[in-house]
Amino acid sequence: KQSPYTLSRSGVYSVLTVKNGALWLGTQAEGVCCIEGAQIKWFKDKGLASAAVLGLFQDSKGNLWFGNNGSGVFRYDGKTLTNFTEDNKLANPEFKTNGKAGPGTLARIYAINEDNIGNLWFGTVDAGVWKFDGSKLTQYTVKDGLTSNAVNTIYKDQKGELWFGTDSHGICKFNGKRFTTFKLEQ
C-alpha cells in the first residue's frame, strides 16, 4: 500500500492551456503530457522526465517552454524538443548527483514568463532570474537588486509589468534597469 505522503511520478505540478486549446501538464518525474482532444502525447526526452516540471509557458511566437527542477529549460517549437539549458552550457550536473546549488546555472526552473517586448524570463530556485532576449541570456541576482536568488513565480500584471515573487523579503518588479522592492508586512 502506498503512503499518502509518497510522491507519484505522474503527480501534476503545473498546468497550461495553450492557444489551440490543448492542455499541457508538468509532472513530478514523467515529463510533460499534452492532452489535445482524445489524443495524449508524452514528452520525456533530453532529461525532461528527470525531475519536477514546475513551469509551463507559451510565448508570443507559439513556442512552448518547460521549466524542470534539475535539467533546466526546454523549448518545444511544435516539432522539436530541445534542452535550452544544455544548449547554452548552463546545466548543473552536481545538483542531480549531490543536491549542490548552482549560482551561475539555469538548471532549477520554477517560473517562466514574457515581458511586453518579447524577452523571456526564467525564475530559478538558486540562481536568480535569467532574461532571454532571443539571442542573449542575462542573469540577475541579489547583486542586481533582486530580493532573493530563489524566484518562485513571475507574474505579468495588466500593465505588462513583471513581478517576481521570491523566497525572502517580499516581491519586486523590474523597470528595465533595476529591481524595485515591495516589502510585505503584517
C-alpha positions in Angstrom: 0.0 0.0 0.0 1.3 3.5 -0.9 1.8 6.0 1.8 -0.5 9.1 1.5 2.7 11.2 1.6 4.5 9.4 -1.3 5.0 11.5 -4.4 3.6 9.9 -7.5 5.9 10.1 -10.6 2.9 11.4 -12.6 1.8 13.9 -9.9 0.9 17.2 -11.7 2.9 20.3 -10.6 1.9 22.7 -13.4 -0.9 23.2 -15.9 -1.2 25.3 -19.1 -3.9 25.7 -21.7 -2.5 27.0 -25.0 -3.9 29.0 -27.8 -5.2 25.9 -29.7 -7.0 24.6 -26.6 -4.6 21.8 -25.8 -3.9 21.1 -22.1 -0.3 20.7 -21.0 0.7 19.1 -17.7 4.1 19.2 -16.0 4.6 16.2 -13.8 6.8 15.1 -10.8 9.0 12.7 -12.8 7.3 11.7 -16.1 8.0 14.9 -18.0 5.2 16.8 -19.8 1.9 15.5 -21.0 -0.2 17.1 -23.8 -3.9 16.4 -24.0 -5.5 17.6 -27.2 -9.0 16.2 -27.8 -8.8 12.5 -27.4 -5.0 12.3 -28.0 -2.4 12.2 -25.3 1.3 12.7 -26.0 4.2 12.5 -23.6 7.4 14.4 -23.7 10.2 12.8 -21.7 13.3 13.2 -23.8 16.6 15.1 -23.1 16.2 14.9 -19.3 12.7 16.4 -19.2 11.4 13.4 -17.1 14.3 13.6 -14.6 12.7 16.0 -12.1 9.5 18.0 -11.4 8.3 20.3 -14.2 7.2 23.4 -12.3 6.9 25.9 -15.1 5.0 25.8 -18.4 4.6 28.7 -20.7 3.6 29.5 -24.3 5.5 32.6 -25.7 4.1 35.1 -28.1 5.6 33.2 -31.0 3.8 30.0 -30.1 6.8 28.2 -28.7 6.3 26.2 -25.5 8.8 26.4 -22.7 9.0 23.8 -19.9 10.9 24.5 -16.6 12.4 21.5 -14.9 13.8 21.5 -11.3 17.2 20.0 -12.2 17.5 19.7 -16.0 16.6 23.3 -16.7 14.6 25.0 -19.5 13.2 23.1 -22.5 11.7 24.6 -25.7 9.2 22.8 -27.9 8.5 24.6 -31.3 5.7 22.3 -32.3 8.1 19.8 -33.9 11.3 19.5 -31.9 12.1 19.4 -28.2 15.4 21.0 -27.2 17.1 21.3 -23.8 17.7 25.1 -23.9 19.8 24.9 -20.7 22.3 22.3 -22.1 22.4 24.1 -25.5 23.6 27.2 -23.6 26.0 25.3 -21.4 24.2 26.4 -18.2 23.5 22.9 -16.7 24.2 21.9 -13.1 25.0 18.2 -13.1 26.1 18.4 -9.5 22.5 19.1 -8.4 21.4 15.8 -9.8 24.2 13.9 -8.1 24.5 15.6 -4.7 21.9 18.4 -4.5 24.5 21.2 -4.7 23.1 24.6 -5.7 24.3 26.2 -8.9 24.6 30.0 -8.6 25.6 30.6 -12.3 23.3 27.9 -13.8 19.9 27.7 -15.5 19.1 24.3 -14.1 16.4 24.6 -11.4 13.5 26.4 -13.0 10.4 27.4 -11.0 8.8 30.1 -13.2 8.6 31.4 -16.8 7.0 34.5 -18.3 7.5 37.0 -21.1 7.6 40.8 -21.0 5.9 43.1 -23.4 8.8 43.3 -25.8 9.3 39.6 -26.1 12.0 38.9 -23.6 11.6 35.6 -21.8 12.2 35.4 -18.1 13.2 32.2 -16.2 13.0 32.2 -12.4 15.3 29.7 -10.7 15.4 28.5 -7.1 19.1 29.1 -6.6 20.4 31.4 -9.4 18.1 34.4 -9.5 16.3 35.2 -12.7 17.5 35.0 -16.3 16.3 37.1 -19.2 16.5 35.8 -22.8 16.1 38.4 -25.5 16.1 36.0 -28.4 19.8 35.7 -28.7 21.5 36.6 -25.4 20.9 35.4 -21.8 21.4 37.9 -18.9 21.4 36.7 -15.2 20.0 38.9 -12.4 20.7 38.1 -8.8 20.6 39.9 -5.4 23.7 41.8 -6.5 21.4 43.5 -9.1 18.6 44.2 -6.5 16.6 41.1 -6.8 15.1 40.4 -3.3 16.3 36.7 -3.3 18.0 34.3 -5.7 15.1 32.0 -5.2 12.4 33.1 -7.6 9.2 31.1 -7.2 6.8 32.9 -9.5 6.8 35.6 -12.2 3.6 37.4 -12.7 2.7 39.8 -15.6 0.1 42.4 -14.5 -2.5 44.2 -16.6 0.1 47.0 -17.4 2.5 44.4 -18.7 4.9 44.8 -15.8 6.6 41.7 -14.4 6.5 41.0 -10.7 9.0 38.5 -9.1 7.8 36.5 -6.1 10.9 35.3 -4.1 11.7 33.2 -1.0 12.5 36.2 1.1 12.0 40.0 1.5 8.7 40.1 -0.4 8.2 40.8 -4.0 9.9 43.0 -6.6 9.5 44.2 -10.1 11.9 45.2 -12.8 11.7 48.5 -14.6 14.1 47.7 -17.4 17.2 48.7 -15.5 16.7 47.8 -11.8 14.5 46.0 -9.4 12.1 47.8 -7.1 11.4 46.0 -3.8 7.9 45.9 -2.2 8.1 44.6 1.4 5.2 42.5 2.7 4.5 43.5 6.2 1.8 42.3 8.5 
